[in-house]
Amino acid sequence: MTAIDPTLMDEHIIVRSRLISINSRFATRKVNGGKHSSLMFDFNSIAIKDAETLYHSIAIQSAEIPASYYNVNALNNKINITQGATTTTITIPNGNYNANTFATSFMTLFNAVGGMDDATLTFNVTTGRYSLMSDQAGQNLVVNLASTTARVLLGIDPDENTGTLTFNYVADDPTFMPLPANFLGVTKIKVLSDALSGGNYDSKSLGTTTLVDTISVSGAGFGLTDFTSLGRESFVKAKRIDEIDIQLLDQDNKPINFNGINWTMTLLINTHTRALFSNETTDATIGTILNDRYVAQLKAAEKTESTEKELDDVEFDII
């Protein structure tokens, strides 16, 4: 067998691709239960570490994510209000609302509170802002920001989480919220994973995170976001990948509650490995991967030895 001449070698990078189909229904562990936004999948040796492996990269090929989450939920449905000496917290039931249905729900609940005068929450379609005013002359309403989680919905800066906002009674001249009401809900889905993390950045932390990719939401309430790859890949820090963890957060880094509905996703993992090619100029060897050539040489040698043994075992008659 002829030895491989090291001067006739070229080093190249070979990319080996694997598709991984994920369905939240089949998660090994559902960390946050029926919310389905923090899951573990115990795969076996998706990507192994060996001497020839340089690195892995990851891309989301496709995703089918139902808009089963609510724009009003346990994270943003409380309004804490003081009227005179009485303070109450109004909790809007979870669900999908627009500005008018939200105002109706608020007034129904607030006006049912004993010991407080009725109030009116009105949406201005021209400015997109709410106004709030007591129905009783001389009564002011005070929204306590620290205990109010519905700030974005009402039109209050989400970072204004201390102090109060006062809404005075002025006939025909109500006080408006500082900002337009916002019922857009989830507009972006962040896909995070400790196992697949690389060097992606997020303005939430102004540094590297476990962010893998982002998906812009296209499905309205109870619709479907159908995502197709944008052709971007992310470097993966880990050399070996077994189990995969997936977290789905909204644009504010809050876990999404899918309300028990499952989602699906297809991942593409590319393993970049080092390989040696022959650079000989004969037609039979141009571009041959040296490992393949080496195996072929072994088989040829074995075949030759086998043939010689067979010939040794043959008895010839001498005439």
N, C-alpha and C positions, 0 to 999 in steps of 0.2 A: 504493500500500500504506500502510495506516494504521500509524503508529509506535506501539509499546507504551508506554503511560503508566506511568512508574515508581511513581506514586502508587497504581496499581492492582495492586501486587504483594504477595504474602505469601511469606515464606521457610519452607520445610518441609524435613524430613529424610526422604529416601527410602532404604529398605533393600533392597539387591539381594543375593539369596542364591545360593550355589553349593554343590552337593554334591561332595565329593571322595571317591571310593572308593579305599581303599588295601589292597593285599595284599602282605604281606612277600615273597612269592614274586617279585614283579616290581620289587623295589627296584633302583635304578640302581647302588647300591653298598652292600654289606653290610659295615659297618665292623668288626664283631666276628664275621664269618664265620657259621658255622652256628648260632650262638647266637640270631641273628635279633632282637636287642634293641637294636641301634644301626644304623639304616638311613637311606639317602638316596634321595629320589625327585626326579628332575630334571624337574619340570613346567615349563610355559612360560606365563608371565604369568597366574597364577591370580588375582592381584589387582594392578591397576596403580595408579600414583600420578598423579593429575591435580589440577587446581585445585579441582574440585568435591568431591573425596574428603576426608571428615573423618577417618574412622578405619575399621578393620576389627575384627571380633570373631569369635571361634572357639568352636565347641562340638563335642563328640563326640556324634554322633547315635546311633551303635551300635558295638559291638565284639564280635567272636567270637574269644575267646582260649583255646586249648587248654591244659590243665594238663599239658603235656608236660615240665615242669621237675621236678626231683627235690628232695625235702626234705633229702636228704643228697647233697652235691656237693663239688666241688673247693674250695669256699670254707669248708666247715665239717665236714670229715670226718677231722680229725687229732686224736689224743690222745697227748700226750707224757708218759710215765710213767717214774719212777725207782724201782727196787727194789734196795736195797743200793748196790752200786757200778755197777750196770748201768742204762742209760737206753735206752729204745726209743720209737719213734713208731709207733703203730698207725693205719693208714689204712683207713677203712671204704670199701668199693667204692661208687661212686655208685649211687643208686637211691632208691626210696620205702620208708621204714621206719616201723614203730611202735616203741614202747618195748621190746617183747619181742624183736622180730627184730633190733633194733639191739644189744641186750645179747648175744644169741646170736652175732652176727657179731663183736662185740668179743672175747668170750671165746674163740672159735675161733681168732682171729688172735693174741691175746695169749698164749694157752696153747701156741701153736706156736713161740714165740720161745725160742731156746736160751739156757741160762744163767740163766733166771728161773723162779721158782715160779709155779704156776697162780694165777689170781685169779677171783673171782666178782663179776659186776655184776648186782645184783638190783633189779627194779622193784617198788616197793610200790604196789599198786593203790589203797590207802586215801589215801595222802598224795601220790601221783604223783611220788615222789622215788626216785632211785637210791641204793643203798648199794654201796660198793666195799670189798672186803677180800681180802687174800692168803689162799690156802688153806694157807699154811705158818705155823704158830705162830711168833710173834716177828718176822715180816716185815711191815714197813710199806710202803705204796705212796704215792708222792708224785706228784701231777699238776702238771706244770710249765705254768703258765697262758700264758706268753708264746708257747709253741710248740704250744699246744692250740687249735685252731680250732673244735672241737665243743663249746664252752662252753655255748651256749644249749641244745643237744640234751641235754647231761648234766644241766643244772640249775645252771649257774654264770652269774653276772652277766656279760653280754657285755663290760662295761666293766672287768671285773677281768682285765686283760691283763698283769699283772706278779705276781711272787711265786709261791707254791705252795699247794696244798691237800694236807694229809697225812691218810691213811686208815690208822689204826692197826689192828693185829690184836687184837681182843677177842672171844673166843668168844661167840656168841649175842648180840652187841651191836655190830653193824657201824656204821661212820660213814656218815652220809647226806650227799648233796649239799645245798648251801645252798637251792636252789630246785627247784620241780617241773620235770621234764623237759618239753621243748617240741619237738614234732614237727609243728607246724602248717604249717611251711614258709612259702610265699608267701601272705600274707593280703590284701595290697593291692598294686595295680600303679599306679605313678606314670608318667604319660605326660608326657614332657618334649620340648621342641623349641626350638631357638635361633630358628628362623624365625618361630615362632608365639608366642613368649614375650610375656608382658604384665607384670602386677604382682602375681602370685600369691605367697603366702608359704609357707614350709616350716619346721617346727620344727627340721629337721636343721641349717639354717644360720641360723635366726632372722632371715631377711631375704628379699627378693624373689629368685626363682629363675626358671628357664625352665620351671617347672611349668605345664602346660596344664590337666590334670584328673587325677583319681584314679578308679580302678576297684576296687571291693571284689570279691575273688575269691569266687566261689560254686561253682566246679567243683572236685570232689575230684580226687585223683590220676588222671590220664589221662581226666578229664572235660572239660567245656567251661564257661567263664564266658561267659554271654550277657548283655551289657550293653546297656541301652536308656537313651537320654538322660534326664537328670533336669531338663532345661529350663534349665540354667545356661550362661551364656556368659562368656568371658573377653576382655578388651580385648587387642588385638594392637599392639605398639609399632611394628612395621614398617608403612610406607605401601605398599610394593611387595613382593609375594610371588611368587617364582619356584620355586626348589627348596624342598623340605620335608624336614627331618631329624626323625626320631622316635627317642627313647630310651625304653625300658621298664625301669624299675627296681622293685625290691621295696620293702617298707616300711622297710628299712634302707639304702636308696639303693645297693643292689648290683645290677649288671646281671643280668637274668634270662637263664638259659640254656634256650631252648626246644628244645634238642637236635634242631635241623634241621626242626622242625615249623613250618608257616606259620600266621600269624594274619591276621585281616582287621579293618578299621575304616572307618567312614564319618564324615567330617568335614563340618561345615557352616560355611562362611565367609560372614559377612554384611559387606557393604560399605556403610557409611553415607555417603551423599552429600547435598550441599546442592542443592535445587531450588526454583525460583520458580514460584508459582501465581498465576493471576489471581484477584483478589477482586471482579471486576465482578459486578453483581447480575442481569444478563440471563441467561435460562435457557441460552442457547447457550454461555456462557463461564464459568459457575460452576465453579470447581475445575479449570479447564484448565491444564495445565502450559505455561508460557510458551514453552518451547522447541518443544513440539509445535505450539502456536498459530503461532509464528513460521514454522515449516516450512510449515504450511498456508497462511499468507499468501503465502509465496514461490511455492508451487505455483499459487495462485489468480492471482497477478500474471503468472506465466508463461503461464497459460492465456489470460488476457485479451490479452496481447501477441500470442500465437499467433493468436487469433481475429481481431484487428485486421489482422494481416498477411494472413491469408487473404482478408479482405474487400477489402483494397487490391489484391489480385491478380485479383479478379473483374472481368471486362469486361461492361459493361451495354450493350445495344443501345438506342439512342434512337429512339423511334417518332415 
